[in-house]
Amino acid sequence: MNIDYARSFDLQYKKMQQFRKLLVRDAIELFIDDPFNKSLRNHPLKEQWVGYRSITVDNDIRIHYKELKNNRILMVAVGTHEELYK
C-alpha cells in the first residue's frame, strides 16, 4: 500500500497539537498494517464526502482518505469531527 498526503491534510496536520500528531501517526501506522482494524472504525462517508472513507484516531479526531488505483491511498483531511463535518 502506498500512501500519499494531499496538501489539505498536510496543512491541517501542521496546525495540530503535538500529542494529537502522535495519535494520528499511530493510527496511520495501524492503518498500514491492518486498514480494517476494529479500533479504526473504517467506514465509507456520505453526503459531501461520498467516495471517501474515514478512520477514527481517537474519540474526536478523524482521518478522511480516498482509495485510488494500484493500491494507493490519498489522505485528504484530518481533524476533529466538528472541523471535518461543518
Secondary structure, 3 states (H helix, E strand, C coil): CEEEECHHHHHHHHCCCHHHHHHHHHHHHHHHHCCCCHHHCCEECCHHHCCCEEEECCCCEEEEEEEECCCEEEEEEEEEHHHHCC
